[in-house]
Amino acid sequence: MADNTAVYTGTGRRKEAVARVRLVPGTGKVTVNGREAVQYFGRQQLVDNATAPLR
């Protein structure tokens, strides 16, 4: 039986590259390729730039 949780997905393409995003209700934790955003980007400023459109 399916739950009624809203999951939003999006895909962006440019040349051969493909980026996919999935937004689910939760705590606001951001993961990139299975790692926390700070570990992936390395600097808080880059994390802020990536998450700014979500605020």
C-alpha distance matrix in Angstrom:
0.0 3.8 6.6 9.7 12.1 14.8 15.9 19.2 20.7 24.3 26.7 30.5 32.9 36.7 38.7 36.9 34.9 31.2 29.6 25.9 24.4 21.0 21.0 18.3 19.0 20.9 24.4 26.1 26.6 27.5 27.2 29.0 28.5 27.0 30.0 30.6 32.4 35.7 35.9 35.1 37.5 40.1 41.4 40.0 41.6 39.5 36.3 37.4 38.0 34.6 32.7 35.1 33.2 30.1 32.2
3.8 0.0 3.8 6.6 8.7 11.1 12.1 15.4 17.1 20.7 23.3 27.1 29.7 33.5 35.7 34.0 31.9 28.2 26.4 22.6 21.0 17.5 17.3 14.8 15.7 17.9 21.5 23.0 23.6 24.4 24.3 26.1 25.9 24.6 27.5 28.0 29.4 32.8 33.2 32.3 34.5 37.2 38.3 36.9 38.2 36.1 33.0 33.9 34.5 31.1 29.2 31.5 29.5 26.5 28.6
6.6 3.8 0.0 3.8 5.7 8.9 10.7 14.3 16.6 20.3 23.3 26.9 29.9 33.6 36.1 34.7 32.2 28.5 26.2 22.5 20.2 16.5 15.6 12.6 12.8 14.9 18.5 20.2 21.2 22.4 22.8 25.0 25.3 23.8 26.3 26.3 27.7 31.0 31.7 31.0 33.0 35.6 36.4 34.7 36.1 34.3 31.0 31.7 32.5 29.3 27.1 29.2 27.4 24.2 26.0
9.7 6.6 3.8 0.0 3.8 6.4 9.2 12.5 15.4 19.0 22.3 25.8 29.0 32.7 35.4 34.4 31.9 28.1 25.7 21.9 19.5 15.8 14.3 11.6 11.3 14.1 17.8 19.2 20.8 21.9 22.8 25.0 25.8 24.7 26.9 26.5 27.5 30.8 31.9 31.1 32.7 35.4 35.9 33.9 35.0 33.3 30.0 30.4 31.1 28.0 25.6 27.3 25.3 22.1 23.7
12.1 8.7 5.7 3.8 0.0 3.8 6.3 9.8 12.9 16.5 19.9 23.3 26.6 30.2 33.0 32.0 29.3 25.5 22.9 19.2 16.4 12.7 10.8 7.8 7.6 10.5 14.3 15.4 17.0 18.2 19.2 21.5 22.5 21.4 23.4 22.9 23.7 27.0 28.2 27.4 29.0 31.6 32.1 30.1 31.2 29.6 26.3 26.6 27.4 24.4 21.9 23.8 21.9 18.6 20.4
14.8 11.1 8.9 6.4 3.8 0.0 3.8 6.5 9.9 13.4 17.0 20.2 23.6 27.2 30.2 29.4 26.7 23.0 20.3 16.7 13.9 10.5 8.5 6.6 7.3 10.9 14.5 14.8 16.6 17.1 18.3 20.2 21.5 21.0 23.0 22.3 22.6 26.0 27.4 26.3 27.5 30.4 30.7 28.7 29.4 27.6 24.5 24.7 25.1 22.0 19.7 21.3 19.1 16.0 18.0
15.9 12.1 10.7 9.2 6.3 3.8 0.0 3.8 6.6 10.2 13.6 16.9 20.3 23.8 26.7 25.8 23.1 19.4 16.7 13.0 10.3 6.9 5.8 4.9 7.5 10.8 14.2 13.8 15.0 14.8 15.5 17.0 18.1 17.9 20.0 19.8 20.0 23.6 24.7 23.3 24.6 27.7 28.2 26.5 27.2 25.1 22.2 22.7 22.9 19.6 17.7 19.7 17.5 14.7 17.3
19.2 15.4 14.3 12.5 9.8 6.5 3.8 0.0 3.8 6.9 10.6 13.7 17.2 20.7 23.8 23.2 20.5 16.9 14.2 10.8 8.2 5.7 5.0 6.6 9.5 12.7 15.6 14.3 15.5 14.5 15.4 16.2 17.6 18.1 20.1 19.8 19.3 23.0 24.3 22.4 23.3 26.6 26.9 25.4 25.6 23.3 20.7 21.1 20.6 17.4 15.9 17.6 14.9 12.7 15.7
20.7 17.1 16.6 15.4 12.9 9.9 6.6 3.8 0.0 3.8 7.1 10.4 13.7 17.3 20.2 19.6 16.9 13.2 10.8 7.4 5.7 4.5 6.3 8.9 12.3 15.0 17.6 15.9 16.3 14.6 14.6 14.6 15.5 16.7 18.9 19.2 18.5 22.3 23.2 20.9 21.8 25.4 26.0 24.9 25.0 22.3 20.1 20.9 20.0 16.6 15.8 17.8 15.2 13.6 17.1
24.3 20.7 20.3 19.0 16.5 13.4 10.2 6.9 3.8 0.0 3.8 6.8 10.3 13.8 16.9 16.6 14.1 10.6 8.3 5.8 5.3 6.6 8.7 12.0 15.2 17.7 19.8 17.5 17.8 15.4 15.4 14.6 15.5 17.5 19.5 19.8 18.5 22.2 23.2 20.4 20.8 24.6 25.1 24.3 23.9 20.9 19.3 20.1 18.5 15.2 15.2 16.8 14.0 13.4 17.1
26.7 23.3 23.3 22.3 19.9 17.0 13.6 10.6 7.1 3.8 0.0 3.8 6.7 10.4 13.2 12.9 10.5 7.1 5.7 4.5 6.5 9.1 11.8 15.1 18.6 20.7 22.6 20.0 19.8 16.9 16.3 14.6 15.0 17.6 19.6 20.4 19.0 22.6 23.1 20.0 20.4 24.2 25.0 24.7 24.2 20.9 19.8 20.9 18.9 15.6 16.5 18.3 15.6 15.7 19.5
30.5 27.1 26.9 25.8 23.3 20.2 16.9 13.7 10.4 6.8 3.8 0.0 3.8 7.0 10.3 10.7 8.3 5.9 5.1 6.4 8.6 11.9 14.3 17.9 21.2 23.0 24.4 21.5 21.2 18.0 17.3 15.1 15.7 18.8 20.3 21.1 19.1 22.3 22.9 19.5 19.4 23.2 23.8 23.8 22.8 19.4 19.0 20.0 17.5 14.6 16.2 17.5 15.1 16.1 19.7
32.9 29.7 29.9 29.0 26.6 23.6 20.3 17.2 13.7 10.3 6.7 3.8 0.0 3.8 6.6 7.2 5.7 4.6 6.3 8.8 11.8 15.1 17.9 21.4 24.7 26.5 27.8 24.9 24.2 20.8 19.8 17.0 17.0 20.4 22.0 23.2 21.2 24.2 24.5 20.8 20.7 24.4 25.3 25.8 24.6 21.0 21.2 22.5 19.7 17.0 19.2 20.5 18.2 19.6 23.1
36.7 33.5 33.6 32.7 30.2 27.2 23.8 20.7 17.3 13.8 10.4 7.0 3.8 0.0 3.8 6.0 5.4 6.7 8.8 12.0 14.8 18.4 21.0 24.6 27.8 29.3 30.4 27.2 26.4 22.8 21.7 18.7 18.7 22.3 23.5 24.6 22.4 25.0 25.2 21.4 20.8 24.3 25.2 26.0 24.5 21.0 21.8 23.0 19.9 17.8 20.4 21.5 19.6 21.4 24.8
38.7 35.7 36.1 35.4 33.0 30.2 26.7 23.8 20.2 16.9 13.2 10.3 6.6 3.8 0.0 3.8 5.7 8.3 11.3 14.5 17.8 21.3 24.2 27.7 31.0 32.5 33.5 30.5 29.4 25.8 24.3 21.0 20.4 24.1 25.4 27.0 24.9 27.4 27.1 23.3 22.9 26.2 27.4 28.6 27.2 23.6 24.7 26.2 23.0 21.0 23.9 25.0 23.3 25.1 28.5
36.9 34.0 34.7 34.4 32.0 29.4 25.8 23.2 19.6 16.6 12.9 10.7 7.2 6.0 3.8 0.0 3.8 6.7 10.2 13.3 16.9 20.2 23.4 26.7 30.2 31.5 32.6 29.8 28.4 24.8 22.8 19.4 18.2 21.9 23.5 25.4 23.8 26.4 25.7 21.9 22.1 25.4 27.1 28.5 27.5 23.8 24.5 26.5 23.7 21.3 24.1 25.8 24.3 25.6 29.1
34.9 31.9 32.2 31.9 29.3 26.7 23.1 20.5 16.9 14.1 10.5 8.3 5.7 5.4 5.7 3.8 0.0 3.8 6.8 10.2 13.6 17.1 20.2 23.5 26.9 28.0 29.0 26.1 24.7 21.0 19.1 15.7 14.8 18.5 20.0 21.8 20.1 22.7 22.2 18.4 18.6 22.0 23.6 24.9 24.0 20.3 20.8 22.9 20.3 17.7 20.4 22.3 21.0 22.2 25.7
31.2 28.2 28.5 28.1 25.5 23.0 19.4 16.9 13.2 10.6 7.1 5.9 4.6 6.7 8.3 6.7 3.8 0.0 3.8 6.6 10.2 13.5 16.8 20.0 23.6 24.9 26.2 23.5 22.2 18.7 16.9 13.9 13.2 16.6 18.5 20.2 18.8 21.8 21.5 17.9 18.4 22.0 23.6 24.4 23.8 20.1 20.0 21.9 19.6 16.6 18.8 20.8 19.2 19.9 23.6
29.6 26.4 26.2 25.7 22.9 20.3 16.7 14.2 10.8 8.3 5.7 5.1 6.3 8.8 11.3 10.2 6.8 3.8 0.0 3.8 6.8 10.4 13.4 16.8 20.2 21.3 22.5 19.7 18.5 15.1 13.6 10.8 10.8 14.1 15.8 17.0 15.5 18.7 18.8 15.3 15.8 19.6 20.9 21.3 20.9 17.2 16.7 18.6 16.5 13.2 15.1 17.4 15.8 16.3 20.0
25.9 22.6 22.5 21.9 19.2 16.7 13.0 10.8 7.4 5.8 4.5 6.4 8.8 12.0 14.5 13.3 10.2 6.6 3.8 0.0 3.8 6.9 10.3 13.4 17.0 18.4 20.0 17.5 16.6 13.5 12.2 10.4 10.5 13.1 15.2 16.3 15.3 18.9 19.1 16.0 17.0 20.7 22.0 21.9 21.9 18.5 17.1 18.9 17.4 13.8 14.8 17.3 15.5 15.1 18.8
24.4 21.0 20.2 19.5 16.4 13.9 10.3 8.2 5.7 5.3 6.5 8.6 11.8 14.8 17.8 16.9 13.6 10.2 6.8 3.8 0.0 3.8 6.6 10.0 13.4 14.8 16.4 14.0 13.4 10.7 10.1 9.4 10.5 12.3 14.2 14.5 13.5 17.3 18.0 15.4 16.3 19.9 20.8 20.1 20.3 17.3 15.3 16.8 15.8 12.1 12.2 14.8 13.0 11.9 15.6
21.0 17.5 16.5 15.8 12.7 10.5 6.9 5.7 4.5 6.6 9.1 11.9 15.1 18.4 21.3 20.2 17.1 13.5 10.4 6.9 3.8 0.0 3.8 6.5 10.2 11.9 14.2 12.4 12.2 10.4 10.3 10.8 11.9 12.6 14.7 14.8 14.5 18.3 19.2 17.1 18.4 21.8 22.6 21.6 22.2 19.5 16.9 18.2 17.9 14.2 13.4 16.1 14.2 12.2 15.6
21.0 17.3 15.6 14.3 10.8 8.5 5.8 5.0 6.3 8.7 11.8 14.3 17.9 21.0 24.2 23.4 20.2 16.8 13.4 10.3 6.6 3.8 0.0 3.8 6.9 9.0 11.3 9.6 10.5 9.6 10.7 12.2 14.2 14.3 15.8 15.0 14.6 18.2 19.7 18.2 19.1 22.2 22.5 20.9 21.5 19.4 16.4 17.1 17.2 13.9 12.1 14.4 12.6 9.9 12.9
18.3 14.8 12.6 11.6 7.8 6.6 4.9 6.6 8.9 12.0 15.1 17.9 21.4 24.6 27.7 26.7 23.5 20.0 16.8 13.4 10.0 6.5 3.8 0.0 3.8 6.3 9.4 9.1 10.2 10.6 11.9 14.2 15.9 15.1 16.6 15.8 16.1 19.5 20.9 19.9 21.2 24.0 24.4 22.5 23.6 21.8 18.5 19.2 19.9 16.8 14.5 16.9 15.4 12.1 14.4
19.0 15.7 12.8 11.3 7.6 7.3 7.5 9.5 12.3 15.2 18.6 21.2 24.7 27.8 31.0 30.2 26.9 23.6 20.2 17.0 13.4 10.2 6.9 3.8 0.0 3.8 7.2 7.9 10.0 11.6 13.7 16.5 18.6 17.4 18.4 16.9 17.3 20.3 22.1 21.7 22.8 25.2 25.2 22.9 24.1 22.9 19.4 19.5 20.8 18.1 15.2 17.2 16.1 12.4 13.8
20.9 17.9 14.9 14.1 10.5 10.9 10.8 12.7 15.0 17.7 20.7 23.0 26.5 29.3 32.5 31.5 28.0 24.9 21.3 18.4 14.8 11.9 9.0 6.3 3.8 0.0 3.8 5.7 7.5 10.1 12.3 15.7 17.9 16.1 16.5 14.7 15.5 18.1 19.9 20.1 21.3 23.3 23.3 21.0 22.7 21.8 18.1 18.4 20.3 17.8 14.8 17.2 16.9 13.2 14.1
24.4 21.5 18.5 17.8 14.3 14.5 14.2 15.6 17.6 19.8 22.6 24.4 27.8 30.4 33.5 32.6 29.0 26.2 22.5 20.0 16.4 14.2 11.3 9.4 7.2 3.8 0.0 3.8 5.6 9.1 11.8 15.4 18.0 16.1 15.7 13.1 13.9 15.9 17.9 18.7 19.7 21.2 21.0 18.4 20.4 20.0 16.2 16.4 18.9 16.9 13.7 16.0 16.6 13.0 13.2
26.1 23.0 20.2 19.2 15.4 14.8 13.8 14.3 15.9 17.5 20.0 21.5 24.9 27.2 30.5 29.8 26.1 23.5 19.7 17.5 14.0 12.4 9.6 9.1 7.9 5.7 3.8 0.0 3.8 6.3 9.7 13.0 16.1 14.9 14.2 11.4 11.3 13.5 15.9 16.2 16.8 18.5 18.1 15.5 17.1 16.5 12.7 12.9 15.2 13.1 9.9 12.3 13.1 9.6 10.1
26.6 23.6 21.2 20.8 17.0 16.6 15.0 15.5 16.3 17.8 19.8 21.2 24.2 26.4 29.4 28.4 24.7 22.2 18.5 16.6 13.4 12.2 10.5 10.2 10.0 7.5 5.6 3.8 0.0 3.8 6.6 10.2 13.1 11.5 10.5 7.8 8.4 10.6 12.6 13.1 14.2 15.9 16.0 14.0 16.2 15.2 11.5 12.7 15.0 12.7 10.3 13.5 14.6 11.7 12.7
27.5 24.4 22.4 21.9 18.2 17.1 14.8 14.5 14.6 15.4 16.9 18.0 20.8 22.8 25.8 24.8 21.0 18.7 15.1 13.5 10.7 10.4 9.6 10.6 11.6 10.1 9.1 6.3 3.8 0.0 3.8 6.8 10.1 9.5 8.5 6.2 5.7 8.9 10.7 10.3 11.3 13.6 14.1 12.5 14.3 12.6 9.1 10.9 12.5 9.7 8.2 11.9 12.8 10.5 12.5
27.2 24.3 22.8 22.8 19.2 18.3 15.5 15.4 14.6 15.4 16.3 17.3 19.8 21.7 24.3 22.8 19.1 16.9 13.6 12.2 10.1 10.3 10.7 11.9 13.7 12.3 11.8 9.7 6.6 3.8 0.0 3.8 6.5 5.7 5.3 4.6 5.3 8.9 9.3 8.3 10.5 12.9 14.4 13.8 15.8 13.4 10.5 13.2 14.4 11.2 10.9 14.7 15.4 13.5 15.9
29.0 26.1 25.0 25.0 21.5 20.2 17.0 16.2 14.6 14.6 14.6 15.1 17.0 18.7 21.0 19.4 15.7 13.9 10.8 10.4 9.4 10.8 12.2 14.2 16.5 15.7 15.4 13.0 10.2 6.8 3.8 0.0 3.8 5.4 5.3 6.3 5.8 9.3 9.0 6.6 8.8 11.8 13.8 14.0 15.5 12.5 10.4 13.6 13.8 10.5 11.5 15.2 15.7 14.7 17.5
28.5 25.9 25.3 25.8 22.5 21.5 18.1 17.6 15.5 15.5 15.0 15.7 17.0 18.7 20.4 18.2 14.8 13.2 10.8 10.5 10.5 11.9 14.2 15.9 18.6 17.9 18.0 16.1 13.1 10.1 6.5 3.8 0.0 3.8 5.6 8.4 9.0 12.0 10.5 8.0 11.0 13.7 16.4 17.2 18.7 15.6 13.9 17.3 17.3 14.0 15.2 18.8 19.1 18.1 21.1
27.0 24.6 23.8 24.7 21.4 21.0 17.9 18.1 16.7 17.5 17.6 18.8 20.4 22.3 24.1 21.9 18.5 16.6 14.1 13.1 12.3 12.6 14.3 15.1 17.4 16.1 16.1 14.9 11.5 9.5 5.7 5.4 3.8 0.0 3.8 6.9 9.1 11.8 10.2 9.0 12.4 14.5 17.2 17.6 19.8 17.1 14.9 18.2 19.0 15.8 16.2 20.0 20.6 18.9 21.6
30.0 27.5 26.3 26.9 23.4 23.0 20.0 20.1 18.9 19.5 19.6 20.3 22.0 23.5 25.4 23.5 20.0 18.5 15.8 15.2 14.2 14.7 15.8 16.6 18.4 16.5 15.7 14.2 10.5 8.5 5.3 5.3 5.6 3.8 0.0 3.8 6.3 8.3 6.4 6.1 9.6 11.2 13.8 14.4 16.9 14.6 12.4 15.9 17.1 14.4 14.9 18.7 19.9 18.4 20.6
30.6 28.0 26.3 26.5 22.9 22.3 19.8 19.8 19.2 19.8 20.4 21.1 23.2 24.6 27.0 25.4 21.8 20.2 17.0 16.3 14.5 14.8 15.0 15.8 16.9 14.7 13.1 11.4 7.8 6.2 4.6 6.3 8.4 6.9 3.8 0.0 3.8 5.6 5.4 6.3 8.8 10.0 11.8 11.6 14.4 12.6 9.9 13.0 14.9 12.6 12.5 16.1 17.8 16.2 17.8
32.4 29.4 27.7 27.5 23.7 22.6 20.0 19.3 18.5 18.5 19.0 19.1 21.2 22.4 24.9 23.8 20.1 18.8 15.5 15.3 13.5 14.5 14.6 16.1 17.3 15.5 13.9 11.3 8.4 5.7 5.3 5.8 9.0 9.1 6.3 3.8 0.0 3.8 5.5 5.1 6.0 8.0 9.1 8.7 11.0 9.0 6.2 9.6 11.1 9.0 9.4 12.9 14.8 13.8 15.5
35.7 32.8 31.0 30.8 27.0 26.0 23.6 23.0 22.3 22.2 22.6 22.3 24.2 25.0 27.4 26.4 22.7 21.8 18.7 18.9 17.3 18.3 18.2 19.5 20.3 18.1 15.9 13.5 10.6 8.9 8.9 9.3 12.0 11.8 8.3 5.6 3.8 0.0 3.8 5.5 5.4 5.4 6.3 6.3 9.4 8.4 6.3 9.6 11.7 10.7 11.3 14.3 16.9 16.2 17.2
35.9 33.2 31.7 31.9 28.2 27.4 24.7 24.3 23.2 23.2 23.1 22.9 24.5 25.2 27.1 25.7 22.2 21.5 18.8 19.1 18.0 19.2 19.7 20.9 22.1 19.9 17.9 15.9 12.6 10.7 9.3 9.0 10.5 10.2 6.4 5.4 5.5 3.8 0.0 3.8 5.8 5.3 8.1 9.5 12.4 10.9 9.6 13.1 14.7 13.3 14.4 17.6 19.9 19.1 20.5
35.1 32.3 31.0 31.1 27.4 26.3 23.3 22.4 20.9 20.4 20.0 19.5 20.8 21.4 23.3 21.9 18.4 17.9 15.3 16.0 15.4 17.1 18.2 19.9 21.7 20.1 18.7 16.2 13.1 10.3 8.3 6.6 8.0 9.0 6.1 6.3 5.1 5.5 3.8 0.0 3.8 5.7 8.7 10.3 12.3 9.7 8.8 12.7 13.3 11.4 13.2 16.5 18.2 17.9 19.9
37.5 34.5 33.0 32.7 29.0 27.5 24.6 23.3 21.8 20.8 20.4 19.4 20.7 20.8 22.9 22.1 18.6 18.4 15.8 17.0 16.3 18.4 19.1 21.2 22.8 21.3 19.7 16.8 14.2 11.3 10.5 8.8 11.0 12.4 9.6 8.8 6.0 5.4 5.8 3.8 0.0 3.8 5.7 7.7 8.9 6.1 6.4 10.0 10.3 9.3 11.6 14.3 16.5 16.8 18.5
40.1 37.2 35.6 35.4 31.6 30.4 27.7 26.6 25.4 24.6 24.2 23.2 24.4 24.3 26.2 25.4 22.0 22.0 19.6 20.7 19.9 21.8 22.2 24.0 25.2 23.3 21.2 18.5 15.9 13.6 12.9 11.8 13.7 14.5 11.2 10.0 8.0 5.4 5.3 5.7 3.8 0.0 3.8 6.9 8.9 7.6 8.2 11.4 12.4 12.3 14.2 16.6 19.3 19.5 20.6
41.4 38.3 36.4 35.9 32.1 30.7 28.2 26.9 26.0 25.1 25.0 23.8 25.3 25.2 27.4 27.1 23.6 23.6 20.9 22.0 20.8 22.6 22.5 24.4 25.2 23.3 21.0 18.1 16.0 14.1 14.4 13.8 16.4 17.2 13.8 11.8 9.1 6.3 8.1 8.7 5.7 3.8 0.0 3.8 5.5 5.6 6.7 8.9 10.3 11.2 12.8 14.5 17.7 18.2 18.7
40.0 36.9 34.7 33.9 30.1 28.7 26.5 25.4 24.9 24.3 24.7 23.8 25.8 26.0 28.6 28.5 24.9 24.4 21.3 21.9 20.1 21.6 20.9 22.5 22.9 21.0 18.4 15.5 14.0 12.5 13.8 14.0 17.2 17.6 14.4 11.6 8.7 6.3 9.5 10.3 7.7 6.9 3.8 0.0 3.8 5.4 5.0 6.2 8.6 9.9 10.5 11.9 15.4 15.6 15.6
41.6 38.2 36.1 35.0 31.2 29.4 27.2 25.6 25.0 23.9 24.2 22.8 24.6 24.5 27.2 27.5 24.0 23.8 20.9 21.9 20.3 22.2 21.5 23.6 24.1 22.7 20.4 17.1 16.2 14.3 15.8 15.5 18.7 19.8 16.9 14.4 11.0 9.4 12.4 12.3 8.9 8.9 5.5 3.8 0.0 3.8 5.4 5.1 6.3 8.7 10.0 10.4 13.9 15.0 14.9
39.5 36.1 34.3 33.3 29.6 27.6 25.1 23.3 22.3 20.9 20.9 19.4 21.0 21.0 23.6 23.8 20.3 20.1 17.2 18.5 17.3 19.5 19.4 21.8 22.9 21.8 20.0 16.5 15.2 12.6 13.4 12.5 15.6 17.1 14.6 12.6 9.0 8.4 10.9 9.7 6.1 7.6 5.6 5.4 3.8 0.0 3.8 5.4 5.0 6.2 8.7 9.9 12.7 14.0 14.9
36.3 33.0 31.0 30.0 26.3 24.5 22.2 20.7 20.1 19.3 19.8 19.0 21.2 21.8 24.7 24.5 20.8 20.0 16.7 17.1 15.3 16.9 16.4 18.5 19.4 18.1 16.2 12.7 11.5 9.1 10.5 10.4 13.9 14.9 12.4 9.9 6.2 6.3 9.6 8.8 6.4 8.2 6.7 5.0 5.4 3.8 0.0 3.8 5.4 5.1 6.2 8.4 11.3 11.6 12.5
37.4 33.9 31.7 30.4 26.6 24.7 22.7 21.1 20.9 20.1 20.9 20.0 22.5 23.0 26.2 26.5 22.9 21.9 18.6 18.9 16.8 18.2 17.1 19.2 19.5 18.4 16.4 12.9 12.7 10.9 13.2 13.6 17.3 18.2 15.9 13.0 9.6 9.6 13.1 12.7 10.0 11.4 8.9 6.2 5.1 5.4 3.8 0.0 3.8 5.5 5.2 5.8 9.3 10.0 10.0
38.0 34.5 32.5 31.1 27.4 25.1 22.9 20.6 20.0 18.5 18.9 17.5 19.7 19.9 23.0 23.7 20.3 19.6 16.5 17.4 15.8 17.9 17.2 19.9 20.8 20.3 18.9 15.2 15.0 12.5 14.4 13.8 17.3 19.0 17.1 14.9 11.1 11.7 14.7 13.3 10.3 12.4 10.3 8.6 6.3 5.0 5.4 3.8 0.0 3.8 5.6 5.4 8.1 10.1 10.8
34.6 31.1 29.3 28.0 24.4 22.0 19.6 17.4 16.6 15.2 15.6 14.6 17.0 17.8 21.0 21.3 17.7 16.6 13.2 13.8 12.1 14.2 13.9 16.8 18.1 17.8 16.9 13.1 12.7 9.7 11.2 10.5 14.0 15.8 14.4 12.6 9.0 10.7 13.3 11.4 9.3 12.3 11.2 9.9 8.7 6.2 5.1 5.5 3.8 0.0 3.8 5.8 7.3 8.5 10.4
32.7 29.2 27.1 25.6 21.9 19.7 17.7 15.9 15.8 15.2 16.5 16.2 19.2 20.4 23.9 24.1 20.4 18.8 15.1 14.8 12.2 13.4 12.1 14.5 15.2 14.8 13.7 9.9 10.3 8.2 10.9 11.5 15.2 16.2 14.9 12.5 9.4 11.3 14.4 13.2 11.6 14.2 12.8 10.5 10.0 8.7 6.2 5.2 5.6 3.8 0.0 3.8 5.6 5.4 7.0
35.1 31.5 29.2 27.3 23.8 21.3 19.7 17.6 17.8 16.8 18.3 17.5 20.5 21.5 25.0 25.8 22.3 20.8 17.4 17.3 14.8 16.1 14.4 16.9 17.2 17.2 16.0 12.3 13.5 11.9 14.7 15.2 18.8 20.0 18.7 16.1 12.9 14.3 17.6 16.5 14.3 16.6 14.5 11.9 10.4 9.9 8.4 5.8 5.4 5.8 3.8 0.0 3.8 5.4 5.5
33.2 29.5 27.4 25.3 21.9 19.1 17.5 14.9 15.2 14.0 15.6 15.1 18.2 19.6 23.3 24.3 21.0 19.2 15.8 15.5 13.0 14.2 12.6 15.4 16.1 16.9 16.6 13.1 14.6 12.8 15.4 15.7 19.1 20.6 19.9 17.8 14.8 16.9 19.9 18.2 16.5 19.3 17.7 15.4 13.9 12.7 11.3 9.3 8.1 7.3 5.6 3.8 0.0 3.8 5.6
30.1 26.5 24.2 22.1 18.6 16.0 14.7 12.7 13.6 13.4 15.7 16.1 19.6 21.4 25.1 25.6 22.2 19.9 16.3 15.1 11.9 12.2 9.9 12.1 12.4 13.2 13.0 9.6 11.7 10.5 13.5 14.7 18.1 18.9 18.4 16.2 13.8 16.2 19.1 17.9 16.8 19.5 18.2 15.6 15.0 14.0 11.6 10.0 10.1 8.5 5.4 5.4 3.8 0.0 3.8
32.2 28.6 26.0 23.7 20.4 18.0 17.3 15.7 17.1 17.1 19.5 19.7 23.1 24.8 28.5 29.1 25.7 23.6 20.0 18.8 15.6 15.6 12.9 14.4 13.8 14.1 13.2 10.1 12.7 12.5 15.9 17.5 21.1 21.6 20.6 17.8 15.5 17.2 20.5 19.9 18.5 20.6 18.7 15.6 14.9 14.9 12.5 10.0 10.8 10.4 7.0 5.5 5.6 3.8 0.0
